[in-house]
Amino acid sequence: MINIKIIFFLLAGTLLFFLALRFQGKLETKESPYGIVSLELAHKSETIREILTAWKKEDMIQRAKTNIWIDFFFIPFYTMLFYTLCGSISVRMLGLPAKLGGLLAFGSLLAGFFDVTENILMLFSLNDHHNNLTALLTAFFAYAKFSLLLLSLAYVLPLGIRILILRIMGKQYPAQI
């Protein structure tokens, strides 16, 4: 059984770095309404150029680079949090939910790898080394990361709540859905 202290440690680190990234990374402009996420999802070199031009005018390039470096510390926390939660839930399930949890646990690790790759590509972009291929790859890795994390969240929330309710009611698991 997973130690709840580990989950709380990973959750605390995830929340701490999420808030640090939010408050440090004030990168919203007309060209980047979603801040750094606008750069992550920019799938054309021209769009990256527009974002970088706006950030240069506002002297935000160093802030964007710092934000990405902070993200490298965030990645292990959210990756291991989702890995641990999906894995912990999957061992308490039977059938398809159990298999899905195992896949999503692995998918959480893959999301972390995608995020590292995306960050490296964005650092190249912030140093004016970008083209349509690097823009497309950055966006691909960002969309893949977000998709895997949303799937993991969609798994963790309802099944985690179900397990908590079963535990409160004194029922045993593994539980078939």
C-alpha positions as CSV (number, residue, x, y, z in Angstrom):
1,M,0.0,0.0,0.0
2,I,1.3,3.5,-0.9
3,N,2.2,5.7,2.0
4,I,-0.1,8.7,2.2
5,K,2.8,10.9,3.3
6,I,4.4,10.3,-0.1
7,I,1.2,11.4,-1.9
8,F,1.0,14.6,0.3
9,F,4.7,15.4,-0.3
10,L,4.2,15.0,-4.1
11,L,1.0,17.0,-4.0
12,A,2.6,19.8,-1.9
13,G,5.5,20.0,-4.3
14,T,3.2,20.0,-7.3
15,L,1.1,22.8,-5.8
16,L,4.2,24.8,-4.7
17,F,5.8,24.7,-8.1
18,F,2.5,25.3,-10.0
19,L,2.0,28.5,-7.9
20,A,5.6,29.5,-8.4
21,L,5.3,29.1,-12.2
22,R,2.0,31.0,-12.2
23,F,3.3,34.0,-10.2
24,Q,6.8,34.1,-11.7
25,G,5.6,33.6,-15.2
26,K,3.5,36.7,-15.9
27,L,4.0,36.4,-19.6
28,E,0.6,37.4,-20.9
29,T,0.6,39.8,-23.9
30,K,-1.8,40.3,-26.8
31,E,0.4,37.8,-28.7
32,S,0.6,35.3,-25.8
33,P,-2.8,35.5,-23.9
34,Y,-2.0,32.2,-22.1
35,G,1.6,33.2,-21.2
36,I,4.1,30.4,-21.6
37,V,1.4,28.0,-22.8
38,S,1.0,30.2,-25.8
39,L,4.6,29.5,-26.7
40,E,4.1,25.8,-25.9
41,L,1.2,25.5,-28.3
42,A,2.6,27.8,-31.1
43,H,2.8,25.4,-34.0
44,K,4.3,27.8,-36.5
45,S,7.6,29.6,-36.5
46,E,5.8,32.8,-37.4
47,T,3.7,32.6,-34.3
48,I,6.8,32.0,-32.1
49,R,8.4,35.0,-33.7
50,E,5.4,37.2,-32.9
51,I,5.4,36.0,-29.3
52,L,9.2,36.6,-28.9
53,T,8.9,40.0,-30.5
54,A,6.3,41.0,-27.9
55,W,8.2,39.5,-25.1
56,K,11.4,41.3,-26.2
57,K,9.5,44.7,-26.2
58,E,8.3,44.0,-22.7
59,D,11.7,42.6,-21.6
60,M,10.2,39.2,-20.8
61,I,12.6,36.8,-22.4
62,Q,14.7,36.2,-19.3
63,R,11.5,35.7,-17.3
64,A,10.3,33.1,-19.8
65,K,13.6,31.3,-19.6
66,T,13.5,31.3,-15.8
67,N,9.9,30.0,-16.0
68,I,11.1,27.0,-18.1
69,W,14.0,26.3,-15.7
70,I,11.5,26.3,-12.8
71,D,9.3,23.9,-14.8
72,F,12.2,21.4,-14.9
73,F,11.8,21.1,-11.0
74,F,8.0,20.9,-11.3
75,I,8.0,18.0,-13.7
76,P,9.2,15.3,-11.3
77,F,6.6,16.3,-8.8
78,Y,3.5,16.2,-11.0
79,T,4.8,13.2,-12.9
80,M,5.3,11.1,-9.8
81,L,2.1,12.4,-8.3
82,F,0.0,11.1,-11.2
83,Y,2.1,8.0,-11.5
84,T,1.6,7.2,-7.8
85,L,-2.2,8.0,-7.9
86,C,-2.9,6.1,-11.0
87,G,-0.9,3.1,-9.9
88,S,-2.4,3.2,-6.4
89,I,-5.9,3.3,-7.8
90,S,-5.2,0.6,-10.4
91,V,-4.1,-2.0,-7.8
92,R,-7.5,-1.5,-6.0
93,M,-9.5,-2.2,-9.2
94,L,-10.2,-5.2,-11.3
95,G,-10.6,-5.6,-15.1
96,L,-10.4,-2.7,-17.5
97,P,-10.1,0.1,-14.8
98,A,-7.0,-1.8,-13.3
99,K,-5.4,-2.1,-16.7
100,L,-6.2,1.5,-17.6
101,G,-4.7,2.8,-14.4
102,G,-1.4,0.9,-15.2
103,L,-1.4,2.5,-18.6
104,L,-2.1,5.9,-17.3
105,A,0.6,5.6,-14.6
106,F,3.1,4.9,-17.4
107,G,1.4,7.7,-19.5
108,S,2.2,10.1,-16.6
109,L,5.9,9.3,-16.8
110,L,5.7,9.7,-20.6
111,A,4.0,13.1,-20.0
112,G,7.1,14.1,-18.0
113,F,9.4,13.1,-20.8
114,F,7.3,15.1,-23.3
115,D,7.5,18.1,-21.0
116,V,11.3,17.9,-20.8
117,T,11.5,17.7,-24.5
118,E,9.1,20.5,-25.0
119,N,11.0,22.7,-22.6
120,I,14.3,22.1,-24.4
121,L,12.7,23.0,-27.7
122,M,11.2,26.2,-26.1
123,L,14.7,27.2,-24.8
124,F,16.0,26.9,-28.4
125,S,13.1,29.1,-29.5
126,L,13.8,31.7,-26.8
127,N,17.4,31.8,-28.2
128,D,16.0,32.5,-31.7
129,H,16.7,28.9,-32.9
130,H,13.3,27.9,-34.3
131,N,11.7,26.9,-37.5
132,N,8.4,25.3,-38.5
133,L,9.6,21.8,-37.6
134,T,10.7,22.8,-34.1
135,A,7.5,24.7,-33.6
136,L,5.4,21.8,-34.7
137,L,7.4,19.4,-32.5
138,T,7.1,21.7,-29.4
139,A,3.3,21.9,-30.0
140,F,3.0,18.1,-30.5
141,F,4.8,17.4,-27.2
142,A,2.7,20.0,-25.4
143,Y,-0.6,18.6,-26.7
144,A,0.5,15.1,-26.0
145,K,1.6,16.0,-22.4
146,F,-1.7,17.9,-21.7
147,S,-3.7,15.0,-23.2
148,L,-2.0,12.4,-21.0
149,L,-2.4,14.5,-17.9
150,L,-6.1,15.2,-18.6
151,L,-6.7,11.5,-19.1
152,S,-4.9,10.7,-15.8
153,L,-6.9,13.4,-14.0
154,A,-10.2,12.0,-15.5
155,Y,-9.2,8.6,-14.1
156,V,-7.9,9.7,-10.7
157,L,-10.8,12.0,-9.7
158,P,-13.8,9.7,-10.0
159,L,-12.1,6.4,-9.1
160,G,-10.2,8.0,-6.3
161,I,-13.4,9.4,-4.9
162,R,-15.0,6.0,-5.3
163,I,-12.2,4.3,-3.4
164,L,-12.5,6.9,-0.6
165,I,-16.2,6.3,-0.3
166,L,-15.7,2.5,-0.2
167,R,-13.1,2.9,2.5
168,I,-15.4,5.2,4.5
169,M,-18.2,2.6,4.2
170,G,-15.9,-0.2,5.3
171,K,-16.1,-2.1,2.0
172,Q,-13.2,-4.1,0.6
173,Y,-11.4,-3.7,-2.7
174,P,-10.3,-4.6,-5.3
175,A,-13.5,-3.3,-6.7
176,Q,-15.1,-4.1,-10.0
177,I,-16.8,-1.2,-11.7
